[in-house]
Structure formats: structure tokens, C-alpha cells
Amino acid sequence: MVADPFLITGPALISFSGGRTSAYMLWRILQAHGGTLPDDVHVTFSNTGKEREETLRFVHECGTRWGVKVRWLEWRARKGDASERFEEVGFNSASRDGRPLSELFAAKSYLPNSVMRFCTDEAKIKVMKNFMVTLGYEHWINVIGLRADEMHRVVKSRARSASGKERWRNALPLADAGVTVRHVRSFWDEQDFDLGLLPFEGNCDGCFLKARPKLWETERTKPGTLQWWADQEVEIGR
């Protein structure tokens, strides 16, 4: 019998980005476990303070409707052990003014770019790492929502995992199960709630990796969205 890729053995961390794909992955994992995750399988959402409000509501609704505890985490500019370098928040207390990112940019004295994507590394990956270390885990499985139709990212993720440089080993249940964007769309078409973002709108409201036409459309549909990012360039001076 072929093992169910969604039957996750802990200790493990399920990285919930707040998008439709990772939410679908979480739902499949919950189904594989009969609706309740083992105590050593944790679901985390790393909030940067610049996630769309729709994303925050979606994460909260998934947790509430599916009865799963989602740990909301934010980067903090503090020195000390792992427990000092992040803060656990919730839907109501989560930053919506970009504080985690603005403090991170100030600490770095430059802004993230396509070569140095430290916003993802510092404000998400390392935050989740520090969370698991704080819980006392030396090693764990990191469950990531990459689909079978994102093979370039899948290959990269598997290679990074195989390097043995991190405390965790990546698991990609969606890719292993052959799940594509068509399956994800079909699932959400059948639900009575959804993320509510248009195709050009990502979770991060002004991500520099978005094509300029997408950023222009974001600003056109929600004027003022990009002002925070422009202000950061002025503040940092780069």
C-alpha cells in the first residue's frame, strides 16, 4: 500500500502561507488525520504586517471552521535566544501596519530584492524555526504547500532539504500526490468561503517580485496600497 503523503508524522511544522493552496494542503492533512492533528504537528502562519486583510481573515476562518489551532507569529527586533526573536499574536492583535517588516528593514539598513530576499527568510522561515526551537525540537519535518505543477520550486525545495544544512526535512505532500492548481481551484469552488483575492493579488500587498503591471493594477484597484513601500525607500534611503 502506498503511504498517504498527507499523513504527517511529527514532530512537524505545517507552513500555512494564507493562500488557497496551503489552505487546501492543511485541509487534506486534517482529513488524513481524521480531523485532529497529533500534538507534535503544529500549524503556523507568519504575519509580516503587510499581508492583505483578506489573507488574515482567511487564515482565521480556516482555523475556526476546521477546528485547528493556527499559531500566528511575527518577527521581532530583539536580541536573545529563539523565544525573543518572535512574538505569538492572533487575528485581532496581528500587525496591519507593516511593523515587523519596517523594523526588519531598519535592522538590515537596506530593502529586500530579487537577489537578497531576506524578508521571506527572516520574517517567515527563521520565525518558524525559532518557534519550533522554543518548543524544544532539535529536528522536525517542514510541510510546504508546493504543487506538482510548480516543479522548478519543488526541485529546489528538495535539493535544499537534501543538503542537510537545516534542522528540518521538507515534505511536499501536494507535489507527491500530484495536486495541481486545477485541483485547488475545484476544491474552493465547492466551498462556502474563500480567500477573496483576485488572481493578480498576492498575500503580500506590494511584493517586489510582482510584475509592474500587477503592482499598477493593485494601486489602481486599492489606491494608496504602495505608499507604505515608497515610504520605506525614503526611510531607508535606498
Secondary structure, 3 states (H helix, E strand, C coil): CCCCCCCCCCCEEEECCCCHHHHHHHHHHHHHCCCCCCCCEEEEEECCCCECHHHHHHHHHHHHHHCCCEEEEEECCCCCCHHHCEEEECCCCCCCCCHHHHHHHHHHCCCCCCCCCHHHHHHHHHHHHHHHHHCCCCCEEEECCCCCCCHHHHHHHHHHHHCCCCCEEEECHHHHCCCCHHHHHHHHHCCCCCCCCCCCCCCECCCCCCCHHHHHHHHHHCCCCCHHHHHHHHHHCC
